[in-house]
Amino acid sequence: MKVAKLVGDRFKERPADCEIDSHALMLRGGYMRYVANGIYSLYTPLRRITRKIEQIIREEMDAIDGQEVLFPVVLPASLWEESGRYASVGSELLRFKDRNSIPLVFGMTHEEAAVQLVREYGQSYAKYPFMVYQIQTKFRDEARPRGGLIRAREFMMKDGYSFHTSQEDLQQYYYRCLHAYEKIFARTGIPEVISVASDSGMMGGNVSHEFILLTDVGEDSIAVCSECDYRANMEAAESIVQNEASEASKEIALVHTPDIHTIEDLSGFLNIPEEKSCKAVVYQKNSTDEYVVLFIRGDLDANETKLKNYLGEDIRPADITDGCGLNAGFIGPYNLKGDFIVLFDKSLKGSNNLACGGNIPDHHYTGLQLERDCGAIEYHDFAKIKAGGICPKCGKHTISISRGIEVGNIFQLGTKYSQAMNMQYLDKDGSSQYPVMGCYGIGIGRLAASVCEAHHDAYGPIWPMSIAPWQVHLCCIRSDNPEAKKSADELYEKLQSLNVEVIYDDRSVSTGVMFSDADLLGVPVRVIVSPRNMKENYLEITTRDKKISMKVSLDKAVEAITSLVSELTDEACSAK
């Protein structure tokens, strides 16, 4: 391939709407082109990268007995009605009708299609276990697409589905897949990816893990313990607090607190630490508009995901209207009257002498002891874990919060889909059973963008050999010089005959432009042929990461290049 024929332009200016480096570099480098919000066309360099990623994934999925299939992109809504997700999933699911007014969906994930594919096949226990996977286009109407391919609306994804006759068998396979994912990320150039416990969300099931590339530009917040191997998405991380009644309990008392609306203001006004307050966070159910009042320790934040999972339905921050019975800024559990769902976070358990809202304007209570003043209370974990918090595994105050990009996820789905869609098999005793399922996903474009985010400099991506668009970037400086052009042309032909992937730049452009474009393409090995080097009968070989730079005689150039390519390829393969 010649750069002169490569469709797509490379340019210097960083697009103004790019928040993260990978997005900017992929646009500047001619990897993709914006089509619509969260939708991109891919140019040749990125398509070559994603094809290599797909091949790595295929190899690792096949190694754990996965079978590649292909589901339709467009599915009948009736399949999603069987599972119950047609109504439960929000507007991110694209729903439409065909010319006959038959409801359809554009697949955002394919659990339903997987069950439909193997429902008849899997009628006997003897057929189990098995796993099918695909690499397919998905569409999710994300509310806030960002970061180019990091969060797109249309994207390529590997999704796999395993079927088992027992939870124990699912667990064994689940961890085989977890280790296969670790190999995939290592081979694609980001071995630093970590697995963390996560919330299953709309996928269902009780056990799930995300694979996270830690980076400051990530959207996910990850709780990490510095003393043990505990790691979890903040959405799923258990919040543990220790409360001690440090003084004798006081009587509850109503205090005038004019213009005090926040916990910070209340803490200053009463001269108490924020953890000695009980604050109210109010939501509404999306389905019924019913108010949900959550009481939580004043220094903590509510975890909406935990609350949503507990309620079993979607919620939103409340619109507190006049006459609803709630006094915004002054809501407390004592003498709260009204038809509300009232919940208590376990951070309040065991505390005494708390300050809380007085349920009338400009008033708060002091001396609150929940068990004494509000009767029998049921506590649950609704709080976000915070930096310096207690590790749920080792019990030490060693939690830190990091940012990260989710590059893959796996779920233990249980029988959620098989039971809803009436997929059954006969066991050894002739009894009907529902198979248990696992689900395994990797976003192809997001993975490519994440590698770019992890490995780049100010000038462009630094692609690992395993997924680089080409292995060698051949630069002919001064292509108007017959000797240099002849040597570069011969080298290009020879390398191609040896199946080396070469991008060849023989344009009549300045050295600065040529090298700038080469940096943006990020090819691991760069070979420079120039008239000056020809006079001394050598050429230059460098690596994009600048770790290797050498001069090689022309008669040994092919051997040196192929040897370096082989060495870098072996390094990538050893990442397994």
Secondary structure, 3 states (H helix, E strand, C coil): CEHHHCCCCCCCCCCCCCCCHHHHHHHHCCCEEEEECCEEEECHHHHHHHHHHHHHHHHHHHHCCEEECCCCCEEEHHHHHHHCHHHHCCCCCEEEECCCCCEEEECCCCHHHHHHHHCCCCCEHHHCCEEEEEEEEEECCCCCCECCCCECCEEEEEEEEEEECCHHHHHHHHHHHHHHHHHHHHHCCCCCCEEEECCCHHHCCCEEEEEEEECCCCCEEEEEECCCCCEEECCCCCCCCCCCCCCCCCCCEEEECCCCCCHHHHHHHHCCCHHHEEEEEEEEECCCCCEEEEEEECCCCECHHHHHHHHCCCEEECCCCCCCCCCCCCCCCCCCCCCCEEEEEHHHCCCCCEEEECCCCCEEEEEECHHHHCCCCCEECCECCCCCCCCCCCCCCCEEEEEEEEEEEEEEEECHHHHHCCCCEECCCCCEECCEEEEEEEEHHHHHHHHHHHCEECCEECCCCCCCCCCEEEEECCCCCHHHHHHHHHHHHHHHHCCCCEEEECCCCCHHHHHHHHHHHCCCEEEEECHHHHHCCEEEEEECCCCCEEEEEHHHHHHHHHHHHHHHHHHHHCCC
